[in-house]
Amino acid sequence: MANEREQIAQAAAALIIESGIADWQFARRKAARQLGLGERARLPDRTQLEAALREYAALYLADEQPGLLDELRAEALQWMEKLEEFEPELTGPVAEDWAYPGCEIRLELLADDAKVVEIALLNRGIDVTHVPGRAPGAGPVSMHVDSETGPVRLVVQDVGQRRNRKHDRVRKKVAELRALVG
């Protein structure tokens, strides 16, 4: 039932923002339990959860949005400039002009091998953690670094993955972000 999925998405959005839960799957399952729905409840997908997060941020964080976005955009621009050789593109909430405290900055990087990105980060003294995901070679590799404003997710894609990625996301290049931060 779509209404049930919307209720779960709204409850999960509140958990993510109010409790700082970074694991969206965990937040969806916890929200379903809190609503008294069984383990077989159909959980909302990424799009539904992001819509609920955007709605929650608009309702309860409206006064904080401009300052928070400015701070996250400035941080994202610094990371994009550090990693400019990997043709970074900002995506996710910050690129879509909304955010919440603890929201991750999500950058897509272009490299034939994620190890090249990891070595570049390590050579700059930046600690990186791999995000568990699909089997090796089954898709983009995600890494996580900590920044001043919170988590930064680096999604490393090769040329084929970048060409075939979903086109339902807003993406901003360095020049576009510079114009916003400028």
HELIX and SHEET records of a PDB file:
HELIX    1   1 ALA A    2  SER A   19  1                                  18    
HELIX    2   2 TRP A   24  GLN A   34  1                                  11    
HELIX    3   3 ARG A   46  TYR A   60  1                                  15    
HELIX    4   4 GLN A   65  LYS A   82  1                                  18    
HELIX    5   5 GLU A   84  PHE A   86  5                                   3    
HELIX    6   6 ALA A  114  ASN A  123  1                                  10    
HELIX    7   7 VAL A  159  ASN A  164  1                                   6    
HELIX    8   8 VAL A  174  VAL A  181  1                                   8    
SHEET    1   A 5 GLU A  89  THR A  91  0                                        
SHEET    2   A 5 ILE A 105  LEU A 110 -1                                        
SHEET    3   A 5 PRO A 151  GLN A 157  1                                        
SHEET    4   A 5 VAL A 141  ASP A 146 -1                                        
SHEET    5   A 5 THR A 129  HIS A 130 -1                                        
END                                                                             
